[in-house]
Amino acid sequence: MIETDIIIIGAGPVGLFTVFEAGLLKLRCHLIDSLPQPGGQCSEIYPKKPIFDIPGFPEILAGDLIDNLMKQAEPFKPGFTLGEAAVDIEKVSEEQFIVTTNKGTKHSAPIVMIAGGLGVFEPRKPPIEGLENYEEKGVEYIIKDPEFYKGKRCVIAGGGDSALDWAIFLSKNNIASEVSLVHRRSSFRGHLDSVQQIMDLADEGKVNLITEAEVVGIGGDGKVENVTIKHKTEGEIQKETDHFIPLFGLKPSLGPIANWGLDIEKNAIKVDTLDYSTNIPGIYAIGDVNTYTNKLKLILCGFHEGTLAVQSAFARIYPEKKNVLKYTTVNGVTGF
Ligand SMILES: Cc1cc2nc3c(=O)[nH]c(=O)nc-3n(C[C@H](O)[C@H](O)[C@H](O)COP(=O)(O)OP(=O)(O)OC[C@H]3O[C@@H](n4cnc5c(N)ncnc54)[C@H](O)[C@@H]3O)c2cc1C
């Protein structure tokens, strides 16, 4: 059981900044995120895009903003459960919640802050019969650790940046023993530079490029051993492989949070703007995941919401203590 003061569900920019604001009040945080890395939409969708409306930064890359937020949170030593989705919440007493992930990791705290943004990013899965039987047995929808594929034969499917980038990475760095890239069309949606690199790697024989084709079947005894690829004109071939990695992007969905008894409106959690508390005392919702009159889904609004929510959380945990606002310029930042 991981014990902390505040469980933050979602390690996007809002969850990360909330660690800092909670730390100033001497409250410890533990973040849970279904993605393998922190940063939410900024890291997953647009790490290389510049953002122009973060106060004090005329321009900052989304990925750099996340690096800075991680650095800012560092003195307060947040804990992380990454690559696991929070699927269940239980109120075990007036002062204690237990949040459990899909992998069974349990977290306990008096306060839960939901900073789940657009929700859990779920992989878009190709319609292949029996595919789910091979999940985690050779079928992966996200590459968490490229070294996992050392010396393995991999069939990657997809035509966007993710499929191109990983096909390049696994082949160029001699990680996988064989890389095949299967794409429905003859042209790719990814960056021109990545497309050129794939073409060059295919010419050098380092990537087996199969376009105008789809993976339509999967087979193996208890683990992936082969896939069936259907080519537009040449028919079906069976290819032996150790891994099948469909990278067709991720789609967000509020997921299990929708079933936790919270007031939901249009796929978002209704909150009281006094302190961003939900209808369940002790649970707050901040950032893109919440809704109220005049809500703006902006990072700076989420920062404000997290700041007010931790003040309220402090009062809940320590009803007898009075919290006086202290400027960081006066008090500095004293970590744990
Ligand atoms: C292309 C693009 C450009 C943008 N440009 C700007 C801009 O210029 N300025 C601006 O202010 N905003 C911009 N935004 C919006 C901004 O990215 C969001 O407002 C911001 O990311 C919200 O932060 P968040 O922390 O609330 O949620 P998110 O960034 O969505 O992070 C939420 C995290 O929660 C996790 N999660 C959800 N449910 C669970 C669960 N049950 N268990 C575990 N983890 C869970 C998700 O995996 C995710 O990592 C842009 C968005 C996009 C897509």
The ligand as an ORCA input file, in Angstrom:
! r2SCAN-3c Opt
* xyz 0 1
  C      -2.408     20.099    -29.867
  C      -2.760     20.804    -28.571
  C      -2.305     22.079    -28.356
  C      -2.603     22.742    -27.156
  N      -2.136     24.010    -26.957
  C      -2.358     24.630    -25.769
  C      -1.861     25.950    -25.515
  O      -1.232     26.570    -26.387
  N      -2.102     26.507    -24.302
  C      -2.805     25.860    -23.316
  O      -2.969     26.399    -22.216
  N      -3.327     24.627    -23.552
  C      -3.113     24.005    -24.736
  N      -3.642     22.759    -24.966
  C      -4.495     22.158    -23.914
  C      -3.619     21.626    -22.778
  O      -2.709     20.653    -23.280
  C      -4.507     21.020    -21.705
  O      -5.319     22.063    -21.181
  C      -3.650     20.445    -20.590
  O      -2.861     19.381    -21.061
  C      -4.543     19.940    -19.460
  O      -3.707     19.435    -18.475
  P      -4.232     18.338    -17.447
  O      -3.052     18.055    -16.557
  O      -5.507     18.786    -16.864
  O      -4.597     17.061    -18.331
  P      -3.782     16.165    -19.382
  O      -2.632     16.896    -19.954
  O      -4.801     15.625    -20.311
  O      -3.216     14.992    -18.477
  C      -4.100     14.108    -17.851
  C      -3.384     12.821    -17.549
  O      -4.253     12.000    -16.764
  C      -4.065     10.647    -17.121
  N      -5.249      9.892    -16.719
  C      -6.544     10.131    -17.005
  N      -7.350      9.244    -16.407
  C      -6.533      8.416    -15.710
  C      -6.746      7.276    -14.889
  N      -7.988      6.802    -14.628
  N      -5.670      6.659    -14.355
  C      -4.404      7.097    -14.601
  N      -4.149      8.175    -15.378
  C      -5.194      8.828    -15.914
  C      -3.848     10.701    -18.634
  O      -3.104      9.561    -19.063
  C      -3.037     12.000    -18.772
  O      -1.636     11.760    -18.774
  C      -3.383     22.090    -26.157
  C      -3.851     20.794    -26.390
  C      -3.549     20.157    -27.584
  C      -4.043     18.754    -27.803
*
